[in-house]
Amino acid sequence: MYKSIFSTLDHHPGISELSTADIYGAARKYAQLADELGYHCFWVGEHHFLQNVGSIPNPAVLLSALAQCTKNIRLGPAVAVLPMRDAALTAENYAMVDIISGGRLNMGVGTGQVATEYQHMGIDFENRRDAFSQSLEAIIGYWTHHDFEAESSLNIRPVQSPMPPLYIATVTPESAYRAGKNGQSVMTIVSPGGKNLSLLQEIIEAHNKGKAETTAPDIETEVVVTVFAYAAETKESAIETAATSLRNFSPALQDKNLAEVRSEVQGMVANNTALFGTVGQISEQLQHYRNIGVKHINFLTNFGGMRPEQVVESIRLLALA
């Protein structure tokens, strides 16, 4: 099973003393550590205006910096919100990431789900799916059109040929099927409040069905499964940190007291919809994911104002799970 690390790099000034510069510096440490420990990819989220959701408005900038301090780990946005930015600029920005990283870009793309961000950008939220499809088609065209003599061609191109692998963000089997049929990978997330992993299993099966019918049989594709995760030396410590951090991170939990959130977190662990515990306990949980066909797990292990030393400990321990 491949293991990756994902962070939105959310910022909580009322909880943490870290500045935005500190958060970016911590991301550098996390990426370097993940690289040293053999993780497959380091993903970062794109968010606008809302620090408590994430503090990276343009992942391409941070990923280019991370490419300079890592050697082997792949790097990617999770995800580049295509309707938020001109398609040509997106194609250029991420082509540069691929060049600077020596061909290590995994291109995660999606529509984003935060209506407030669209509102502040002055972009139509209801039309985001059509805008996403148009932008993705244009980016693929820019990356695969290599006639530098043509005025419509980019003046740079990605290192990877024919282009960096695409990861389509989805939480529905229908979209997973289409991505598989189109020769595209999928990135999905397990809702920690879910009752089981049945939807995840449906998404994996749908993607596999699409792959079996693909018109691009030579392209290797996969399903990357993002799960909230935190590992510590003791179960009690893991549950306590996860409960505190989730309450900070999730608006749905902020009106509940810590005891209530702690109980909910224990339920998440029992349902295998979040990975909180010791190395041994998380190893047992991961077997449930393997049993339904998960081959690439993406640990969302930095959320809700965690201290950098807590994140570092979790990244080290999760590598052993």
Secondary structure, 3 states (H helix, E strand, C coil): CEEEEEECCCCCCCCCCCCHHHHHHHHHHHHHHHHHCCCCEEEECCCCCCCCCCCCCCHHHHHHHHHHCCCCCEEEECCEEHHHCCHHHHHHHHHHHHHHCCCCECEEEECCCCHHHHHHHCCCCCCHHHHHHHHHHHHHHHHHCCCCCCCCCCCCCCCCCCCCCEEEECCCHHHHHHHHHCCCEEEEECCCCCCCCHHHHHHHHHHHHHHHCCCCCCCCCCEEEEEEEEECCCHHHHHHHHHHHHHHHCHHHCCCCHHHHHHHHHHHHHHCCCEEECHHHHHHHHHHHHHCCCCEEEEEEECCCCCHHHHHHHHHHHCCC
